[in-house]
Amino acid sequence: MTVATAFVIMLAGLWPHAFAWADDDVWAGYNNQIGAVDMSDNFRLDPVSGRLSPILDGGSLSPTPDDPNQYMADTHCRADGPDTVDPGCLALSCPATTPGGDEGTPVIWKQAPKSITNPGWTNWIPVSGPTCLYDAQPENVLANIAARILNDFRQLPVNPGTLEAQPFPHTLKGGPTNFYTTAAEQAFNITILGQTVHLRATPASFTYTFGDGTSLGPTPAAGYSIPEADWLLNDTRTSHSYTATGNYPATITTSFTGTYSVNNGPALPINGTLDLTTPPKTIQVWKTEKALVADTCQENPTSWGCPNAEK
């Protein structure tokens, strides 16, 4: 008979060894559209150039998307203005969206690299149809939307995802517990000041709170699932080791950055983040004990530490 020393950690009886977990006192087997928030003027529209410029908010975290371009809105193609003789204006049409309603005002968006201070602007080509504004004062509507967009962004029903742990619900004192999140990019279409606004929320950074007084982040690491065989063997960038047994409420806070586009216009950055925290997930930390066993659980399901062992 071969006598082996086994760590006793039972994970749904799937490993070919005798496993058992315990807390400090008891042996146990593992058995398998929107509320009001603070308003903030986040963009300024230059009345001459038409350029939207972000206004930084007190040094707070304000990441922007990786779009290398900046944009400028040209609203000179008013239906009742002298500039409608411009061939570029005549080629654009913004029919009324409701019976008997007013026609819209075409917007010619310009783009240029962000890295250039005084750029030479080129026309931005919309993906589908012209960009139109339906407002009596189209030169103001973009600035008005920009002034409130962070407020609307923070009221979106964004799904924060879930915090996942491996192993779960029980983990091992002193061993790595792998954490990761299921947060994902999400898109929404809403109406603001009579305009159709497309918003996109993208998870950008994460703060893991492990419930034992320690945390990780903000970090760009969303974590990832690992094979069961690696759960208690390998550390990941988002792993955590508990130093004492007990029950710990773990959470994750995800900071979403956002972009918005008005009536098929370019995606503009939102100056601010939407920070969402998941409900606590209880992590039960147990300790291990060693024992000499003659058989694996596959060979003898009633052996010490196996699921069918006598308690």
C-alpha contacts under 8 A as a table, 3 or more apart, distances in Angstrom:
res1	aa1	res2	aa2	distance
1	M	294	A	6.87
2	T	294	A	6.02
2	T	295	D	7.88
3	V	292	L	6.64
3	V	293	V	5.96
3	V	294	A	4.65
3	V	295	D	7.62
4	A	292	L	5.79
4	A	293	V	5.62
4	A	294	A	6.13
4	A	295	D	7.86
5	T	290	K	7.12
5	T	291	A	6.15
5	T	292	L	4.75
5	T	293	V	6.32
6	A	17	H	7.02
6	A	18	A	6.69
6	A	19	F	7.86
6	A	290	K	6.23
6	A	291	A	6.36
6	A	292	L	6.62
6	A	293	V	6.98
7	F	18	A	7.51
7	F	19	F	6.70
7	F	288	T	7.07
7	F	289	E	6.74
7	F	290	K	5.37
7	F	291	A	7.47
8	V	17	H	7.73
8	V	18	A	5.63
8	V	19	F	3.59
8	V	20	A	4.48
8	V	21	W	6.55
8	V	288	T	6.28
8	V	289	E	6.26
8	V	290	K	6.24
8	V	291	A	7.74
8	V	305	G	6.10
9	I	18	A	7.19
9	I	19	F	3.77
9	I	20	A	4.51
9	I	21	W	5.43
9	I	288	T	6.89
9	I	305	G	8.00
10	M	13	G	5.85
10	M	14	L	7.88
10	M	15	W	7.45
10	M	18	A	6.87
10	M	19	F	3.71
10	M	20	A	4.89
10	M	21	W	6.67
10	M	29	G	6.84
10	M	30	Y	5.90
10	M	305	G	7.62
10	M	306	C	7.15
10	M	307	P	7.56
11	L	14	L	6.12
11	L	15	W	6.91
11	L	19	F	7.34
11	L	30	Y	6.27
11	L	32	N	7.87
12	A	30	Y	6.31
12	A	31	N	6.23
12	A	32	N	5.27
13	G	16	P	7.79
13	G	19	F	7.75
13	G	297	C	7.90
13	G	306	C	7.52
13	G	307	P	6.69
16	P	296	T	6.04
16	P	297	C	6.16
16	P	298	Q	6.01
17	H	296	T	4.73
17	H	297	C	5.47
17	H	298	Q	7.43
18	A	293	V	7.85
18	A	295	D	7.95
18	A	296	T	5.55
18	A	297	C	5.12
18	A	303	S	7.19
18	A	304	W	6.76
18	A	305	G	5.19
18	A	306	C	5.01
19	F	305	G	4.90
19	F	306	C	5.55
19	F	307	P	7.78
20	A	27	W	7.69
20	A	28	A	6.80
20	A	29	G	5.48
20	A	30	Y	7.15
20	A	288	T	7.23
20	A	289	E	7.90
20	A	305	G	4.68
20	A	306	C	6.64
20	A	307	P	7.90
21	W	27	W	6.52
21	W	28	A	5.83
21	W	29	G	6.00
21	W	30	Y	6.98
21	W	172	L	7.85
21	W	286	W	6.04
21	W	287	K	6.19
21	W	288	T	5.55
21	W	289	E	7.65
22	A	25	D	7.34
22	A	26	V	5.75
22	A	27	W	4.41
22	A	28	A	5.40
22	A	29	G	7.70
22	A	286	W	5.06
22	A	287	K	5.26
22	A	288	T	6.22
22	A	289	E	7.93
23	D	26	V	5.59
23	D	27	W	6.67
23	D	28	A	7.90
23	D	245	T	6.08
23	D	246	G	7.23
23	D	285	V	7.09
23	D	286	W	4.32
23	D	287	K	5.44
24	D	245	T	6.72
24	D	286	W	7.26
24	D	287	K	6.80
29	G	305	G	7.72
29	G	306	C	7.87
29	G	307	P	6.30
30	Y	170	H	7.62
30	Y	307	P	7.71
33	Q	155	Q	7.69
33	Q	156	L	7.43
34	I	155	Q	5.60
34	I	156	L	7.18
35	G	155	Q	6.48
36	A	151	N	7.87
36	A	155	Q	7.70
37	V	151	N	6.30
37	V	154	R	7.85
37	V	155	Q	7.73
38	D	151	N	6.70
39	M	148	R	6.39
39	M	150	L	7.59
39	M	151	N	5.65
40	S	147	A	6.50
40	S	148	R	6.55
40	S	150	L	7.18
40	S	151	N	7.23
41	D	44	R	7.68
41	D	55	I	7.36
41	D	146	A	7.36
41	D	147	A	4.29
41	D	148	R	6.54
42	N	54	P	5.74
42	N	55	I	5.05
42	N	56	L	7.05
42	N	57	D	7.42
42	N	146	A	6.46
42	N	147	A	5.38
42	N	148	R	7.47
42	N	149	I	7.82
42	N	150	L	7.25
42	N	270	I	7.82
42	N	271	N	6.08
43	F	52	L	6.11
43	F	53	S	5.34
43	F	54	P	4.39
43	F	55	I	5.41
43	F	143	A	7.02
43	F	146	A	5.38
43	F	147	A	5.79
43	F	271	N	7.91
44	R	51	R	7.97
44	R	52	L	5.63
44	R	53	S	5.28
44	R	54	P	6.47
44	R	55	I	6.92
44	R	143	A	6.44
44	R	146	A	7.58
44	R	147	A	7.62
45	L	50	G	5.76
45	L	51	R	5.57
45	L	52	L	4.69
45	L	53	S	6.54
45	L	142	L	7.71
45	L	143	A	5.39
46	D	49	S	5.53
46	D	50	G	4.96
46	D	51	R	5.43
46	D	52	L	6.74
46	D	53	S	7.91
47	P	50	G	5.52
49	S	72	M	7.32
49	S	74	D	7.88
50	G	72	M	5.68
50	G	73	A	5.24
50	G	74	D	6.13
50	G	75	T	7.97
51	R	71	Y	6.64
51	R	72	M	4.31
51	R	73	A	6.18
52	L	71	Y	7.14
52	L	72	M	6.42
52	L	73	A	7.81
52	L	143	A	7.60
54	P	271	N	6.51
55	I	271	N	7.55
56	L	59	G	6.54
56	L	60	S	7.72
56	L	62	S	7.58
56	L	271	N	7.09
57	D	60	S	5.86
57	D	62	S	7.97
57	D	271	N	7.83
57	D	272	G	7.82
60	S	272	G	7.60
61	L	272	G	6.65
61	L	273	T	7.27
62	S	257	T	7.86
62	S	271	N	5.39
62	S	272	G	4.63
62	S	273	T	6.48
63	P	257	T	6.59
63	P	271	N	7.27
63	P	272	G	7.10
63	P	273	T	7.72
64	T	257	T	6.96
64	T	258	G	7.67
64	T	269	P	5.67
64	T	270	I	7.16
64	T	271	N	7.21
65	P	257	T	7.65
65	P	258	G	7.62
65	P	259	T	7.43
65	P	269	P	6.41
68	P	113	P	5.84
68	P	114	K	5.84
68	P	115	S	7.94
69	N	111	Q	6.22
69	N	112	A	5.38
69	N	113	P	4.36
69	N	114	K	4.99
70	Q	111	Q	5.63
70	Q	112	A	5.48
70	Q	113	P	5.94
70	Q	114	K	5.18
71	Y	109	W	6.71
71	Y	110	K	5.53
71	Y	111	Q	4.54
71	Y	112	A	6.61
71	Y	266	P	7.68
71	Y	268	L	7.93
72	M	109	W	5.68
72	M	110	K	4.97
72	M	111	Q	6.35
73	A	107	V	6.43
73	A	108	I	6.13
73	A	109	W	4.65
73	A	110	K	6.32
74	D	77	C	7.89
74	D	107	V	5.66
74	D	108	I	5.02
74	D	109	W	5.93
74	D	110	K	7.39
75	T	78	R	6.79
75	T	105	T	7.21
75	T	106	P	6.68
75	T	107	V	4.98
75	T	108	I	6.58
75	T	138	P	7.02
75	T	139	E	6.17
76	H	81	G	7.69
76	H	83	D	6.17
76	H	84	T	7.91
76	H	107	V	7.70
77	C	81	G	6.97
77	C	83	D	5.65
77	C	84	T	5.30
77	C	86	D	7.85
77	C	89	C	5.38
77	C	105	T	6.47
77	C	106	P	5.91
77	C	107	V	7.02
78	R	81	G	4.94
78	R	82	P	7.86
78	R	83	D	6.98
78	R	84	T	6.43
78	R	105	T	5.39
78	R	106	P	7.13
79	A	84	T	6.51
79	A	103	E	7.69
79	A	104	G	7.66
79	A	105	T	6.24
80	D	84	T	7.59
81	G	84	T	6.04
82	P	85	V	6.48
83	D	86	D	5.53
83	D	89	C	7.40
84	T	87	P	7.69
84	T	89	C	5.36
84	T	90	L	6.21
85	V	89	C	6.87
85	V	90	L	6.60
86	D	89	C	5.18
86	D	90	L	6.37
87	P	90	L	5.01
87	P	91	A	6.33
88	G	91	A	5.42
88	G	92	L	6.97
89	C	92	L	5.37
89	C	106	P	7.42
90	L	93	S	7.48
92	L	106	P	6.37
92	L	130	P	6.77
93	S	106	P	6.78
93	S	130	P	7.45
94	C	103	E	5.74
94	C	104	G	4.84
94	C	105	T	6.31
94	C	106	P	6.23
94	C	130	P	7.58
94	C	132	C	5.97
95	P	102	D	7.73
95	P	103	E	4.89
95	P	104	G	6.30
96	A	99	P	7.09
96	A	100	G	7.42
96	A	101	G	5.26
96	A	102	D	5.26
96	A	103	E	4.34
96	A	104	G	6.40
97	T	101	G	6.67
97	T	102	D	7.95
97	T	103	E	7.68
98	T	101	G	5.13
102	D	134	Y	7.66
103	E	134	Y	7.13
104	G	132	C	5.70
104	G	133	L	5.32
104	G	134	Y	4.56
104	G	135	D	7.14
105	T	132	C	5.35
105	T	133	L	5.14
105	T	134	Y	6.45
105	T	135	D	7.93
105	T	138	P	6.82
106	P	130	P	6.83
106	P	131	T	5.92
106	P	132	C	4.47
106	P	133	L	6.46
107	V	130	P	7.41
107	V	131	T	5.38
107	V	132	C	5.62
107	V	133	L	7.07
108	I	123	N	7.08
108	I	124	W	7.63
108	I	131	T	7.26
109	W	123	N	6.02
109	W	124	W	5.39
109	W	125	I	7.86
109	W	265	G	7.51
109	W	266	P	7.86
110	K	121	W	5.64
110	K	122	T	5.30
110	K	123	N	4.48
110	K	124	W	5.11
111	Q	121	W	5.54
111	Q	122	T	5.44
111	Q	123	N	6.14
111	Q	124	W	5.54
112	A	116	I	7.54
112	A	119	P	6.17
112	A	120	G	6.79
112	A	121	W	5.30
112	A	122	T	6.53
113	P	116	I	5.80
113	P	119	P	7.40
114	K	117	T	7.38
116	I	119	P	5.38
124	W	266	P	7.93
126	P	129	G	6.39
126	P	130	P	6.45
126	P	131	T	7.28
126	P	264	N	6.77
126	P	265	G	6.56
126	P	266	P	7.29
127	V	264	N	7.34
128	S	264	N	6.87
129	G	264	N	7.46
130	P	264	N	7.30
131	T	262	V	7.73
131	T	263	N	5.60
131	T	264	N	5.54
131	T	265	G	5.59
132	C	263	N	6.24
133	L	138	P	5.91
133	L	141	V	7.73
133	L	195	Q	7.01
133	L	263	N	7.24
134	Y	138	P	6.95
134	Y	194	G	6.93
134	Y	195	Q	6.79
135	D	138	P	5.22
135	D	141	V	6.89
135	D	194	G	7.55
137	Q	140	N	5.67
137	Q	141	V	6.63
138	P	141	V	5.24
138	P	142	L	7.34
139	E	142	L	6.96
139	E	143	A	7.91
140	N	143	A	5.39
140	N	144	N	6.19
141	V	144	N	5.00
141	V	145	I	6.15
141	V	193	L	7.55
142	L	145	I	5.17
142	L	146	A	6.09
143	A	146	A	5.00
143	A	147	A	6.13
144	N	147	A	5.14
144	N	148	R	6.73
145	I	148	R	5.45
145	I	149	I	5.79
145	I	192	I	6.91
145	I	193	L	7.26
146	A	149	I	5.21
146	A	150	L	7.93
147	A	150	L	7.68
148	R	151	N	5.39
148	R	152	D	6.52
149	I	152	D	5.10
149	I	153	F	5.96
149	I	270	I	7.07
150	L	153	F	4.93
150	L	154	R	6.13
150	L	270	I	6.30
150	L	271	N	6.93
150	L	272	G	6.59
151	N	154	R	5.35
151	N	155	Q	6.57
152	D	155	Q	5.21
152	D	156	L	6.60
153	F	156	L	5.50
153	F	199	L	7.47
153	F	258	G	7.49
153	F	274	L	7.29
154	R	273	T	7.68
154	R	274	L	5.36
156	L	188	F	7.94
158	V	186	Q	7.10
158	V	201	A	7.56
159	N	183	A	7.30
160	P	183	A	5.62
160	P	184	A	7.97
160	P	254	T	6.85
160	P	276	L	5.84
160	P	277	T	6.89
160	P	278	T	6.49
161	G	181	T	6.54
161	G	182	T	4.88
161	G	183	A	4.09
161	G	184	A	7.03
161	G	278	T	7.30
162	T	181	T	5.59
162	T	182	T	5.42
162	T	183	A	6.69
162	T	278	T	6.29
163	L	179	F	7.01
163	L	180	Y	5.97
163	L	181	T	4.73
163	L	182	T	6.85
163	L	251	T	6.52
163	L	252	I	6.19
163	L	278	T	6.96
163	L	281	K	7.42
164	E	179	F	5.61
164	E	180	Y	5.30
164	E	181	T	5.89
164	E	182	T	7.66
165	A	168	F	5.57
165	A	169	P	7.77
165	A	177	T	6.61
165	A	178	N	5.53
165	A	179	F	4.54
165	A	180	Y	6.61
166	Q	171	T	7.66
166	Q	177	T	5.69
166	Q	178	N	5.01
166	Q	179	F	6.54
166	Q	225	S	7.77
166	Q	226	I	7.94
166	Q	228	E	7.84
166	Q	231	W	6.03
167	P	170	H	6.24
167	P	171	T	5.52
167	P	177	T	6.40
167	P	178	N	7.27
167	P	228	E	7.89
167	P	231	W	6.21
167	P	232	L	7.85
168	F	171	T	6.24
168	F	283	I	6.89
168	F	284	Q	7.89
169	P	282	T	7.18
169	P	283	I	5.59
169	P	284	Q	5.91
170	H	283	I	6.22
170	H	284	Q	4.66
170	H	285	V	5.76
170	H	286	W	6.82
171	T	175	G	7.64
171	T	177	T	6.64
171	T	283	I	7.09
171	T	284	Q	6.16
171	T	285	V	4.95
171	T	286	W	6.19
172	L	175	G	5.25
172	L	176	P	7.59
172	L	177	T	7.74
172	L	232	L	7.70
172	L	242	Y	7.65
172	L	285	V	5.48
172	L	286	W	5.20
172	L	287	K	5.77
172	L	288	T	7.16
173	K	241	S	6.96
173	K	242	Y	5.40
173	K	243	T	5.77
173	K	244	A	5.96
173	K	245	T	6.00
173	K	285	V	5.71
173	K	286	W	5.65
173	K	287	K	5.19
173	K	288	T	7.63
174	G	241	S	5.36
174	G	242	Y	5.57
174	G	243	T	5.48
174	G	244	A	7.72
175	G	232	L	5.78
175	G	233	L	7.57
175	G	241	S	5.37
175	G	242	Y	7.17
176	P	231	W	7.28
176	P	232	L	5.66
176	P	233	L	7.13
176	P	234	N	6.95
176	P	235	D	5.86
176	P	239	S	5.74
176	P	240	H	5.40
176	P	241	S	4.68
176	P	242	Y	7.80
177	T	231	W	6.89
177	T	232	L	6.95
177	T	235	D	7.79
177	T	239	S	5.23
177	T	240	H	5.24
177	T	241	S	6.04
178	N	225	S	7.79
178	N	226	I	7.93
178	N	231	W	6.93
178	N	235	D	7.18
178	N	236	T	6.55
178	N	238	T	6.22
178	N	239	S	4.30
178	N	240	H	6.63
179	F	223	G	6.41
179	F	224	Y	7.54
179	F	238	T	5.63
179	F	239	S	5.73
179	F	240	H	7.59
180	Y	222	A	5.72
180	Y	223	G	4.16
180	Y	224	Y	5.35
180	Y	225	S	6.96
180	Y	238	T	6.86
181	T	222	A	5.71
181	T	223	G	6.42
181	T	224	Y	7.46
181	T	252	I	7.69
182	T	222	A	7.94
183	A	203	P	6.62
183	A	254	T	7.61
184	A	202	T	6.83
184	A	203	P	6.30
185	E	200	R	7.19
185	E	201	A	5.62
185	E	202	T	4.48
185	E	203	P	6.24
186	Q	200	R	5.75
186	Q	201	A	5.25
186	Q	202	T	6.67
187	A	198	H	7.20
187	A	199	L	5.66
187	A	200	R	4.35
187	A	201	A	6.27
188	F	198	H	5.77
188	F	199	L	5.17
188	F	200	R	6.37
189	N	196	T	6.79
189	N	197	V	5.69
189	N	198	H	4.54
189	N	199	L	6.28
190	I	196	T	5.96
190	I	197	V	5.40
190	I	198	H	6.57
190	I	199	L	7.86
191	T	194	G	5.91
191	T	195	Q	5.41
191	T	196	T	4.75
191	T	197	V	5.83
192	I	195	Q	5.31
192	I	196	T	6.57
192	I	197	V	6.58
195	Q	262	V	6.63
195	Q	263	N	6.38
196	T	262	V	5.96
196	T	263	N	5.22
197	V	260	Y	6.52
197	V	261	S	5.58
197	V	262	V	4.64
197	V	263	N	6.14
198	H	260	Y	5.43
198	H	261	S	5.24
198	H	262	V	6.60
198	H	263	N	7.80
198	H	264	N	7.97
199	L	258	G	6.88
199	L	259	T	5.70
199	L	260	Y	4.38
199	L	261	S	6.69
200	R	258	G	5.41
200	R	259	T	5.38
200	R	260	Y	6.46
201	A	256	F	5.75
201	A	257	T	5.77
201	A	258	G	4.60
201	A	259	T	6.97
202	T	256	F	5.09
202	T	257	T	5.32
202	T	258	G	6.08
203	P	206	F	7.96
203	P	254	T	6.37
203	P	255	S	5.90
203	P	256	F	4.32
203	P	257	T	6.43
204	A	220	P	6.15
204	A	254	T	7.39
204	A	255	S	5.81
204	A	256	F	5.55
204	A	257	T	6.23
205	S	217	G	7.88
205	S	218	P	5.76
205	S	219	T	5.22
205	S	220	P	4.44
205	S	221	A	7.09
205	S	222	A	7.62
205	S	254	T	5.95
205	S	255	S	5.30
205	S	256	F	7.33
206	F	217	G	6.08
206	F	218	P	5.07
206	F	219	T	5.23
206	F	220	P	6.12
206	F	221	A	6.89
206	F	222	A	6.67
206	F	252	I	6.75
206	F	253	T	5.69
206	F	254	T	4.63
206	F	255	S	6.25
207	T	215	S	7.00
207	T	216	L	5.64
207	T	217	G	4.35
207	T	218	P	4.62
207	T	219	T	6.47
207	T	252	I	5.57
207	T	253	T	5.09
207	T	254	T	6.57
208	Y	215	S	5.34
208	Y	216	L	4.98
208	Y	217	G	6.31
208	Y	218	P	7.85
208	Y	250	A	7.60
208	Y	251	T	6.17
208	Y	252	I	4.53
208	Y	253	T	6.58
209	T	213	G	7.68
209	T	214	T	6.34
209	T	215	S	4.37
209	T	216	L	6.62
209	T	250	A	5.57
209	T	251	T	5.25
209	T	252	I	5.95
210	F	213	G	6.97
210	F	214	T	5.91
210	F	215	S	5.77
210	F	240	H	7.69
210	F	248	Y	7.00
210	F	249	P	6.80
210	F	250	A	4.43
210	F	251	T	6.58
211	G	214	T	6.84
211	G	248	Y	4.78
211	G	249	P	4.73
211	G	250	A	4.84
211	G	251	T	7.55
212	D	242	Y	7.63
212	D	248	Y	6.19
212	D	249	P	7.97
216	L	219	T	7.23
216	L	238	T	7.65
219	T	222	A	7.92
221	A	237	R	7.23
221	A	238	T	7.15
222	A	238	T	7.86
223	G	236	T	7.76
223	G	237	R	7.02
223	G	238	T	5.79
226	I	230	D	6.61
226	I	231	W	6.96
227	P	230	D	5.55
227	P	231	W	6.82
228	E	231	W	5.24
229	A	232	L	7.60
229	A	233	L	7.72
230	D	233	L	5.07
230	D	234	N	5.59
231	W	234	N	6.54
235	D	238	T	7.85
235	D	239	S	5.61
236	T	239	S	5.07
242	Y	245	T	7.42
242	Y	285	V	7.22
244	A	285	V	7.27
245	T	284	Q	7.49
245	T	285	V	4.69
245	T	286	W	5.17
245	T	287	K	6.52
246	G	284	Q	5.87
246	G	285	V	5.21
246	G	286	W	6.95
247	N	282	T	6.15
247	N	283	I	5.56
247	N	284	Q	4.53
247	N	285	V	6.20
248	Y	281	K	7.89
248	Y	282	T	5.36
248	Y	283	I	5.05
248	Y	284	Q	6.50
248	Y	285	V	7.77
249	P	280	P	5.05
249	P	281	K	5.27
249	P	282	T	4.49
249	P	283	I	6.30
250	A	280	P	5.25
250	A	281	K	5.14
250	A	282	T	6.20
250	A	283	I	6.82
251	T	277	T	6.75
251	T	278	T	5.64
251	T	279	P	6.36
251	T	280	P	5.01
251	T	281	K	6.38
252	I	277	T	5.61
252	I	278	T	5.75
253	T	275	D	6.46
253	T	276	L	5.37
253	T	277	T	4.11
253	T	278	T	6.54
254	T	275	D	5.58
254	T	276	L	5.39
254	T	277	T	6.41
255	S	273	T	5.94
255	S	274	L	5.61
255	S	275	D	4.40
255	S	276	L	6.61
256	F	273	T	5.42
256	F	274	L	5.00
256	F	275	D	6.22
257	T	270	I	7.14
257	T	272	G	6.85
257	T	273	T	4.98
257	T	274	L	6.63
258	G	269	P	6.20
258	G	270	I	5.30
258	G	272	G	7.91
258	G	273	T	7.15
259	T	267	A	5.65
259	T	268	L	5.21
259	T	269	P	4.45
259	T	270	I	5.30
260	Y	266	P	7.93
260	Y	267	A	5.21
260	Y	268	L	5.26
260	Y	269	P	6.58
260	Y	270	I	6.97
261	S	264	N	6.19
261	S	265	G	5.09
261	S	266	P	5.47
261	S	267	A	4.70
261	S	268	L	6.08
262	V	265	G	5.13
262	V	266	P	7.57
270	I	273	T	7.79
293	V	296	T	7.54
293	V	303	S	7.48
293	V	304	W	7.02
295	D	298	Q	7.90
295	D	299	E	5.75
295	D	300	N	5.90
295	D	303	S	6.86
296	T	299	E	5.17
296	T	300	N	6.07
296	T	301	P	7.64
296	T	303	S	7.41
297	C	300	N	4.98
297	C	301	P	4.54
297	C	302	T	7.19
297	C	303	S	6.35
297	C	306	C	5.61
298	Q	301	P	5.88
300	N	303	S	5.42
301	P	306	C	5.90
301	P	307	P	6.94
301	P	308	N	5.58
301	P	309	A	6.76
302	T	306	C	6.07
302	T	307	P	7.31
302	T	308	N	4.82
302	T	309	A	4.01
302	T	310	E	6.78
303	S	306	C	5.68
303	S	308	N	7.60
303	S	309	A	5.51
304	W	309	A	5.70
304	W	310	E	7.81
305	G	309	A	6.26
306	C	309	A	5.21
